Amino acid sequence: MSPKNVIFKKTCKDKSVGVFMGKRDFVDRVDSVDPVDGVVLIDPEALAGRKVFVTLSCIFRYGRDDMDVIGIAFRRELYLSTRQVYPPLQDREKGVHTKVQAKLLRKLGNNAYPFFFEFPDNLPCSVALQPGPHDVGKQCAVEFEIKAFSAESQDAKVRKR
């Protein structure tokens, strides 16, 4: 039997941007960390001339998300890296792609664009400290997240939907 390949997919509500990744767990081998690679599928007509960006961020959360009161977030961004994927800054055919990216690009067609991130050496590993059943303290965590969004520039305010 052949091994089953799982692809993780997330699309926005209006289907203008979708992210496809071959894995969501990345191993830290002390001297290196697995790179983050994937493909963004876009609908050029729905984007109406906006650019598409992908970000990798590392967040330290020192309180539950539902405890955000009066705009004060209990989280700090430790690392943020942003890449523009559409319109592409380099020719798609000239770039070096991983096996997963090559298969996804073939399958998804001309409106698919690859992205690639490497973790810096000084970032902490993902961890979450869950409070006990009788503990009223705050939940702490270090998390990584990938976000794809469309905007006029990478500094534009992104609407959360």
Order of alpha helices (4+ residues) and beta strands (2+ residues): beta-beta-beta-alpha-beta-beta-alpha-beta-beta-beta
